[in-house]
Amino acid sequence: MDKDIQIKFVRSWSEEDIVSLYKIGGWWKESYDSSYISHMIIGSFVFAVVVDTIKDKAIGMGRVISDGVSDAYIQDLIVIPEYRNRGIGKTLVQTLIEYCRSKKIVWIGLIAEPGSEEFYADLGLKPMKGHIPMLYIGKE
C-alpha cells in the first residue's frame, strides 16, 4: 500500500464522503437518510476510512459490527475503482481482522460478493460449509 494512503479508525466522518462510498458500492438508495451515517459510525465496533493523504480524500471504508466479546462481522468494504489493485483492500481487511483479534475476538465473518472468494481466502477467510446467508425481507 502506498505511503500516501492511511487507514484511520474514526468515530465521525463527512456524511457526504461516506454516502459517496456507499453509492460506489451500489449499497445506497436515494430514499436513505444521510443523517444516520453518524449513528452508523458510532454504532459500529470499529469504523475505518481509507484516506489518500495527498488529495485529502476518502477512497475506501470498512466496518465491523460486534458486541465486542464474541462474534464480529466485517461489512461495507469498498475501495473506489481508481485505487484498486494496489493492496489497499487487502490491508484494510487485515487491519480490521487485527483490530478484532486484539480485542480477543476470533470468530470473524463476512458475506462476500460472488467471485471474491479468492481475495478473501488469501486473507484467511473461508466459505462456511453448511451455512447459508439469509436476509429478512418481511411479509407483505
PyMOL commands that set and color helices and strands:
alter all, ss='L'
color gray80, all
select helices_A, chain A and resi 15-25+34-43+81-83+88-102+117-121
alter helices_A, ss='H'
color red, helices_A
select strands_A, chain A and resi 5-9+46-52+57-66+71-79+107-109
alter strands_A, ss='S'
color yellow, strands_A
deselect
rebuild
show_as cartoon
